[in-house]
Amino acid sequence: FALSLDPDTAREFHDETLPAEPAKTAHFCSMCGPKFCSMRITQDVREYAAEHGLETEADIEAVLAAGMAEKSREFA
């Protein structure tokens, strides 16, 4: 919510669309859901890079290319 232009309104909309109490603390909105949340995916990528010592652009590009190839094989 910190990235939104109006964090309070964003949180209200989030809570309205996910009325169950546990959903109010979820780190995703109802628009994409937990598996496709771009904010969560970005955070996961950043954590992965930090955990695996990926510091240069070349390191990151190599891992991204390998991951995309793996996903392509999965859906081929």
C-alpha positions in Angstrom: 0.0 0.0 0.0 3.0 2.3 0.5 3.4 2.5 -3.3 -0.1 3.7 -3.9 -0.9 7.4 -4.4 -3.5 7.2 -1.6 -2.5 4.4 0.8 -5.5 4.7 3.1 -8.0 4.4 0.2 -6.0 1.6 -1.3 -6.2 -0.3 2.0 -9.9 0.3 2.2 -10.5 -1.0 -1.3 -8.4 -4.0 -0.5 -10.4 -4.8 2.6 -13.7 -4.3 0.8 -12.8 -6.8 -2.0 -11.4 -9.4 0.5 -14.0 -9.3 3.3 -12.6 -12.3 5.2 -10.6 -11.2 8.2 -7.4 -13.1 7.3 -7.5 -11.6 3.8 -7.1 -8.1 5.3 -3.5 -8.9 6.2 -2.7 -10.5 2.8 0.1 -9.0 0.8 -1.9 -9.1 -2.4 -5.2 -7.5 -3.7 -8.2 -9.2 -5.2 -7.3 -8.1 -8.7 -4.6 -10.6 -9.5 -4.5 -12.9 -6.4 -1.5 -14.4 -4.6 0.0 -16.3 -7.5 0.0 -13.5 -10.0 0.6 -10.4 -7.8 3.3 -8.3 -9.5 4.3 -6.7 -6.3 4.8 -10.1 -4.6 6.7 -11.5 -7.6 9.0 -8.5 -7.6 9.7 -9.0 -3.9 10.3 -12.7 -4.5 12.8 -11.8 -7.3 14.6 -9.3 -5.1 14.9 -11.8 -2.2 16.1 -14.5 -4.6 18.8 -12.2 -6.0 20.0 -11.2 -2.5 20.0 -14.9 -1.3 22.0 -16.1 -4.4 24.5 -13.2 -4.5 23.3 -11.9 -7.9 24.8 -8.5 -8.0 25.6 -7.6 -11.6 23.1 -7.1 -14.4 24.7 -10.0 -16.3 24.2 -12.3 -13.3 20.5 -11.3 -13.1 20.0 -11.6 -16.9 21.5 -15.1 -17.0 19.2 -16.3 -14.2 16.2 -14.7 -15.8 16.9 -16.3 -19.2 17.3 -19.7 -17.5 14.0 -19.3 -15.6 12.1 -18.2 -18.7 13.4 -21.2 -20.6 12.4 -23.5 -17.8 8.8 -22.0 -17.8 8.7 -22.2 -21.6 9.4 -26.0 -21.4 6.8 -26.4 -18.7 4.1 -24.9 -21.0 5.3 -26.3 -24.3 
